[in-house]
Amino acid sequence: TLARAIDKGEVVIKIVGEKPQAIANTIWAMATLGCKASNLERAVDSDEAVVKLVREGSSQDIANTIWAIATLGNQAPSLAHAIDSDDAIEMYAKEANMQDFSNSIWAMSKLKYDCPRLIQAFAGRAAELMRTTVSQNISNTAYGLADLGYFNREIFEEIGKRADVVARGSTQDISNTLWAFSISGFIAKHEQAVRMLWDVVMKRPVSDFKDCDWNQLETTRLFARKEGAHLEVIDDDGRRGRRKDIMKRAAMKTDGGSANTFERTVAKDLTRFGFSGFKREVSPFDDGEGGNLLKIDIAWKDKKVALELDGPSHFLSPSHERDGPTKAKKRLLEAHGWKVYSLDFLKHRNYSLHDNETKKNTIAKLLKTLGVYREHSPRCDFIGKRANNNENNEKVKKSKTHKEGS
């Protein structure tokens, strides 16, 4: 009842008019209670509230606010942009503690918002801040850095040194940290820390794990193997199999990015322009390991050619840089001998504006570089020409209608 009352228009106006700490505390409380507060969230991300938070608030106020909005699953473009601004970065560099950085970096990763200056400010203080902190702060920082695609050697060096602190934390803390090492490509470099964390988490009761934890551990296992580190899945009593089975089931349940309009359109174009032999949603591993976690969007498995279709969720705003998991997946596929081409949604948007002949030539030129060629059959040429003629006829028809209307 109180949460609903707080999110009413007149109350929201009053809250946003208060001091930054009051704003931060209120939305933090709503997020901690798991109460949606759409009106309050919109108001907090207004230009007026953001300016107040950055100019009059503390780094803790800013960190708690962005953490709350990310936890509630909403966007905060104005606040996210402000966090990487001169005023906020100066504040973080001087006064932010480890939890402030941890909450902010984790939140920015959840919001898919690029923050190079925030990461740089943290890198300058990482060793000092991590000397006395708790496992959750280390884990959330590692997760956020890897998810954003900031594979900073110096920061991960400090995270590796604090593996013993993470080992005393929750199962989620350990899973997050192991996943971060795998995505960042630092398993071999920090193999001792990774093995220690792996051994600890393998002794935790199965009831401690959620599906997301199992998926992070399976991802870690697959990346580690390619880096030359074999991580064994073992049950509490020494029997092998149960945990591995649970891990496999969790990976199969994962929505590895179910086929969207982007993927269906490209697959349809490949077929009608005479390309064959490809399959959709293909495991890069011979025995189908990893379930849906690392499936290739479109693949010619016999040629080991992968066409990855990167939609908006693969990119950070506003830089349009690919996120950490997208970079890591390409790195893993290439390490397994796959030739990978990543087609992003912006390029495809431009591609979709062309006529069929241009589309066909564009795809043919692209795939030729990967060793995939079009079948030169009269039927395929006929289909392409017919589709193009239909398109041109439709344009002529529309033009005639327009003239007659005039």
Salt bridges, closest charged atoms under 4 A:
ASP86 OD1 - ARG117 NH2 2.60
GLU90 OE2 - LYS94 NZ 3.24
GLU128 OE2 - ARG125 NH2 3.27
ASP147 OD1 - LYS112 NZ 3.84
GLU157 OE1 - LYS189 NZ 3.99
GLU158 OE2 - LYS161 NZ 3.43
GLU158 OE1 - ARG162 NH2 3.75
ASP164 OD2 - ARG168 NH1 3.95
GLU191 OE2 - ARG195 NE 2.86
ASP211 OD2 - LYS253 NZ 2.89
GLU218 OE1 - ARG221 NE 2.96
GLU232 OE2 - ARG240 NH1 2.80
ASP235 OD1 - ARG243 NE 3.45
ASP236 OD1 - ARG243 NH2 2.47
ASP237 OD2 - ARG239 NE 2.71
GLU263 OE2 - ARG280 NE 3.36
ASP269 OD1 - ARG272 NE 2.99
GLU289 OE2 - ARG221 NH2 2.88
GLU289 OE1 - ARG225 NH2 2.75
GLU308 OE1 - LYS329 NZ 2.79
ASP310 OD1 - HIS314 ND1 3.78
ASP310 OD2 - ARG322 NE 2.78
ASP323 OD2 - LYS112 NZ 2.52
GLU357 OE2 - LYS360 NZ 3.54
ASP381 OD1 - LYS360 NZ 4.00
ASP381 OD1 - ARG374 NH2 2.17
